[in-house]
Amino acid sequence: SAYVGIPLCARDDIVGTLCMFHSKSLEVSDDDIALLSSIGKQVGLAIQSAFLFQETQQRLHEQTVLREVATTIASTENVSDILNQIAEQMCVAIHATSTYICDYDAKTRGTTVIAEFFSDEACEEEKVSDLGVEFTDVLDIEFIDHLEKSLHSISHIDDDKITEHERDEMREFGAQSILYIPLIRKGSPTGYFEVWESRQKREFTDEEIALSHSIAQSAALALENAQLFQET
């Protein structure tokens, strides 16, 4: 039998192999190798073009979302309306089932839901509104420290690392995965986003996490502007 393998390269990385098999012994000439190499380069270029197109689409999506968030912030001085719209934009941008914005009190270790949004695909348990509800002594201070250092955290309902309390909460309200993004003001986390996925266990991509950070920064800016307006 005969086998010839030609690497497929995109961006100087080998992303695959162009293979030729033959059941019998076969002499492969230099011309054959040159032809296969030429084909391999063309396939590699096609893969590279696909990567570039995907990245361009991702950048366009991010810019569109952030423009919408900026328009939301500029359209009204009502902080509640702004945060609820940002929660919706976060949920739609990440294609999640629901999103919550929570205020955090370091003294009581309690949180208050200050904005929320449920998509049409959210489960019924998930759609129970917690807007304005204060949850006391529900967060470990280490969780906030972790959020501040790593800038995100992801919990899955079947993850052994989460607490039983968090697992019970996820089970009660139908969450399979939750992405946490800190809401940082003046260098410290004063709250966080919860991006819920109830349809199935989900691994959030680096691009989704980066976009969530950008949206969270916009929300923090809106809160700071509102505070300055009130002080003035």
Contacts in CASP RR format, 6 or more apart in sequence:
PFRMAT RR
TARGET T0000
AUTHOR 0000-0000-0000
METHOD contacts of the structure
MODEL  1
SAYVGIPLCARDDIVGTLCMFHSKSLEVSDDDIALLSSIGKQVGLAIQSA
FLFQETQQRLHEQTVLREVATTIASTENVSDILNQIAEQMCVAIHATSTY
ICDYDAKTRGTTVIAEFFSDEACEEEKVSDLGVEFTDVLDIEFIDHLEKS
LHSISHIDDDKITEHERDEMREFGAQSILYIPLIRKGSPTGYFEVWESRQ
KREFTDEEIALSHSIAQSAALALENAQLFQET
1 21 0 8 1.000
1 22 0 8 1.000
1 23 0 8 1.000
1 24 0 8 1.000
1 25 0 8 1.000
2 20 0 8 1.000
2 21 0 8 1.000
2 22 0 8 1.000
2 24 0 8 1.000
2 25 0 8 1.000
2 26 0 8 1.000
2 28 0 8 1.000
3 19 0 8 1.000
3 20 0 8 1.000
3 21 0 8 1.000
3 22 0 8 1.000
4 19 0 8 1.000
4 20 0 8 1.000
4 28 0 8 1.000
4 32 0 8 1.000
4 33 0 8 1.000
4 36 0 8 1.000
5 17 0 8 1.000
5 18 0 8 1.000
5 19 0 8 1.000
5 20 0 8 1.000
5 36 0 8 1.000
6 17 0 8 1.000
6 18 0 8 1.000
6 19 0 8 1.000
6 33 0 8 1.000
6 36 0 8 1.000
6 37 0 8 1.000
6 39 0 8 1.000
6 40 0 8 1.000
7 14 0 8 1.000
7 16 0 8 1.000
7 17 0 8 1.000
7 18 0 8 1.000
7 40 0 8 1.000
8 14 0 8 1.000
8 15 0 8 1.000
8 16 0 8 1.000
8 17 0 8 1.000
8 18 0 8 1.000
8 40 0 8 1.000
8 43 0 8 1.000
8 44 0 8 1.000
8 47 0 8 1.000
9 15 0 8 1.000
9 41 0 8 1.000
9 44 0 8 1.000
10 44 0 8 1.000
10 45 0 8 1.000
10 47 0 8 1.000
10 48 0 8 1.000
10 51 0 8 1.000
11 48 0 8 1.000
11 51 0 8 1.000
15 44 0 8 1.000
15 47 0 8 1.000
18 36 0 8 1.000
18 39 0 8 1.000
18 40 0 8 1.000
18 43 0 8 1.000
20 36 0 8 1.000
58 207 0 8 1.000
61 93 0 8 1.000
61 211 0 8 1.000
62 207 0 8 1.000
62 210 0 8 1.000
62 211 0 8 1.000
62 214 0 8 1.000
65 89 0 8 1.000
65 93 0 8 1.000
65 211 0 8 1.000
65 215 0 8 1.000
66 214 0 8 1.000
66 215 0 8 1.000
66 218 0 8 1.000
68 89 0 8 1.000
69 86 0 8 1.000
69 89 0 8 1.000
69 215 0 8 1.000
69 218 0 8 1.000
69 219 0 8 1.000
70 218 0 8 1.000
72 82 0 8 1.000
72 85 0 8 1.000
72 86 0 8 1.000
72 89 0 8 1.000
73 82 0 8 1.000
73 86 0 8 1.000
73 218 0 8 1.000
73 221 0 8 1.000
73 222 0 8 1.000
73 225 0 8 1.000
76 82 0 8 1.000
77 226 0 8 1.000
77 229 0 8 1.000
79 222 0 8 1.000
79 223 0 8 1.000
79 226 0 8 1.000
80 114 0 8 1.000
80 115 0 8 1.000
82 219 0 8 1.000
82 222 0 8 1.000
82 226 0 8 1.000
83 101 0 8 1.000
83 114 0 8 1.000
83 115 0 8 1.000
83 219 0 8 1.000
83 222 0 8 1.000
83 223 0 8 1.000
84 115 0 8 1.000
84 116 0 8 1.000
84 117 0 8 1.000
86 101 0 8 1.000
86 115 0 8 1.000
86 215 0 8 1.000
86 218 0 8 1.000
86 219 0 8 1.000
86 222 0 8 1.000
87 99 0 8 1.000
87 100 0 8 1.000
87 101 0 8 1.000
87 115 0 8 1.000
87 116 0 8 1.000
87 117 0 8 1.000
87 193 0 8 1.000
88 99 0 8 1.000
88 117 0 8 1.000
89 215 0 8 1.000
90 96 0 8 1.000
90 99 0 8 1.000
90 117 0 8 1.000
90 193 0 8 1.000
90 195 0 8 1.000
90 212 0 8 1.000
90 215 0 8 1.000
90 216 0 8 1.000
91 97 0 8 1.000
91 98 0 8 1.000
91 99 0 8 1.000
91 117 0 8 1.000
91 118 0 8 1.000
91 119 0 8 1.000
91 195 0 8 1.000
92 119 0 8 1.000
93 211 0 8 1.000
93 215 0 8 1.000
94 179 0 8 1.000
94 195 0 8 1.000
94 204 0 8 1.000
94 208 0 8 1.000
94 211 0 8 1.000
94 212 0 8 1.000
96 119 0 8 1.000
96 179 0 8 1.000
96 195 0 8 1.000
96 196 0 8 1.000
96 197 0 8 1.000
97 118 0 8 1.000
97 119 0 8 1.000
97 121 0 8 1.000
97 122 0 8 1.000
97 123 0 8 1.000
97 126 0 8 1.000
97 196 0 8 1.000
97 197 0 8 1.000
97 198 0 8 1.000
97 199 0 8 1.000
98 116 0 8 1.000
98 117 0 8 1.000
98 118 0 8 1.000
98 119 0 8 1.000
98 122 0 8 1.000
98 126 0 8 1.000
98 127 0 8 1.000
98 196 0 8 1.000
98 198 0 8 1.000
99 116 0 8 1.000
99 117 0 8 1.000
99 193 0 8 1.000
99 194 0 8 1.000
99 195 0 8 1.000
99 196 0 8 1.000
100 113 0 8 1.000
100 115 0 8 1.000
100 116 0 8 1.000
100 130 0 8 1.000
100 193 0 8 1.000
100 194 0 8 1.000
100 196 0 8 1.000
101 113 0 8 1.000
101 114 0 8 1.000
101 115 0 8 1.000
101 116 0 8 1.000
101 183 0 8 1.000
101 191 0 8 1.000
101 192 0 8 1.000
101 193 0 8 1.000
101 219 0 8 1.000
102 111 0 8 1.000
102 112 0 8 1.000
102 113 0 8 1.000
102 114 0 8 1.000
102 183 0 8 1.000
102 191 0 8 1.000
102 192 0 8 1.000
102 193 0 8 1.000
102 194 0 8 1.000
103 111 0 8 1.000
103 112 0 8 1.000
103 114 0 8 1.000
103 190 0 8 1.000
103 191 0 8 1.000
104 110 0 8 1.000
104 111 0 8 1.000
104 139 0 8 1.000
104 144 0 8 1.000
104 183 0 8 1.000
104 189 0 8 1.000
104 190 0 8 1.000
104 191 0 8 1.000
104 192 0 8 1.000
105 111 0 8 1.000
105 112 0 8 1.000
106 141 0 8 1.000
106 144 0 8 1.000
108 136 0 8 1.000
108 137 0 8 1.000
109 136 0 8 1.000
109 137 0 8 1.000
109 138 0 8 1.000
109 139 0 8 1.000
109 140 0 8 1.000
109 141 0 8 1.000
110 134 0 8 1.000
110 135 0 8 1.000
110 136 0 8 1.000
110 137 0 8 1.000
110 138 0 8 1.000
110 139 0 8 1.000
111 134 0 8 1.000
111 135 0 8 1.000
111 138 0 8 1.000
111 139 0 8 1.000
111 191 0 8 1.000
112 132 0 8 1.000
112 133 0 8 1.000
112 134 0 8 1.000
112 135 0 8 1.000
113 130 0 8 1.000
113 131 0 8 1.000
113 132 0 8 1.000
113 133 0 8 1.000
113 135 0 8 1.000
114 131 0 8 1.000
114 132 0 8 1.000
115 131 0 8 1.000
116 129 0 8 1.000
116 130 0 8 1.000
116 131 0 8 1.000
118 126 0 8 1.000
118 127 0 8 1.000
121 198 0 8 1.000
121 199 0 8 1.000
122 196 0 8 1.000
122 198 0 8 1.000
123 174 0 8 1.000
123 198 0 8 1.000
125 172 0 8 1.000
125 173 0 8 1.000
125 174 0 8 1.000
125 198 0 8 1.000
126 173 0 8 1.000
126 174 0 8 1.000
126 175 0 8 1.000
126 196 0 8 1.000
126 198 0 8 1.000
128 173 0 8 1.000
138 165 0 8 1.000
140 163 0 8 1.000
143 153 0 8 1.000
144 182 0 8 1.000
144 189 0 8 1.000
146 153 0 8 1.000
147 153 0 8 1.000
147 180 0 8 1.000
147 181 0 8 1.000
147 182 0 8 1.000
147 189 0 8 1.000
147 192 0 8 1.000
148 182 0 8 1.000
148 184 0 8 1.000
148 188 0 8 1.000
148 189 0 8 1.000
151 181 0 8 1.000
151 182 0 8 1.000
151 213 0 8 1.000
152 179 0 8 1.000
152 180 0 8 1.000
152 181 0 8 1.000
152 182 0 8 1.000
152 209 0 8 1.000
152 212 0 8 1.000
152 213 0 8 1.000
153 179 0 8 1.000
153 180 0 8 1.000
154 177 0 8 1.000
154 178 0 8 1.000
154 179 0 8 1.000
154 180 0 8 1.000
154 203 0 8 1.000
154 204 0 8 1.000
155 162 0 8 1.000
155 166 0 8 1.000
155 170 0 8 1.000
155 177 0 8 1.000
155 178 0 8 1.000
155 180 0 8 1.000
156 162 0 8 1.000
156 176 0 8 1.000
156 177 0 8 1.000
156 201 0 8 1.000
157 167 0 8 1.000
157 170 0 8 1.000
157 171 0 8 1.000
157 175 0 8 1.000
157 176 0 8 1.000
157 177 0 8 1.000
157 201 0 8 1.000
158 201 0 8 1.000
162 170 0 8 1.000
169 175 0 8 1.000
170 176 0 8 1.000
170 178 0 8 1.000
174 198 0 8 1.000
175 196 0 8 1.000
175 197 0 8 1.000
175 198 0 8 1.000
176 197 0 8 1.000
176 198 0 8 1.000
176 199 0 8 1.000
176 200 0 8 1.000
176 201 0 8 1.000
176 202 0 8 1.000
177 196 0 8 1.000
177 197 0 8 1.000
177 201 0 8 1.000
177 202 0 8 1.000
177 203 0 8 1.000
177 204 0 8 1.000
178 194 0 8 1.000
178 195 0 8 1.000
178 196 0 8 1.000
178 197 0 8 1.000
179 193 0 8 1.000
179 194 0 8 1.000
179 195 0 8 1.000
179 197 0 8 1.000
179 204 0 8 1.000
179 208 0 8 1.000
179 209 0 8 1.000
179 212 0 8 1.000
180 192 0 8 1.000
180 193 0 8 1.000
180 194 0 8 1.000
180 195 0 8 1.000
181 192 0 8 1.000
181 193 0 8 1.000
181 195 0 8 1.000
181 209 0 8 1.000
181 212 0 8 1.000
181 213 0 8 1.000
181 216 0 8 1.000
182 189 0 8 1.000
182 191 0 8 1.000
182 192 0 8 1.000
182 193 0 8 1.000
182 216 0 8 1.000
183 189 0 8 1.000
183 190 0 8 1.000
183 191 0 8 1.000
183 192 0 8 1.000
183 193 0 8 1.000
183 216 0 8 1.000
183 219 0 8 1.000
183 220 0 8 1.000
183 223 0 8 1.000
184 190 0 8 1.000
184 216 0 8 1.000
184 217 0 8 1.000
184 220 0 8 1.000
185 220 0 8 1.000
185 223 0 8 1.000
185 224 0 8 1.000
186 224 0 8 1.000
190 220 0 8 1.000
190 223 0 8 1.000
193 212 0 8 1.000
193 215 0 8 1.000
193 216 0 8 1.000
193 219 0 8 1.000
195 204 0 8 1.000
195 212 0 8 1.000
204 212 0 8 1.000
END
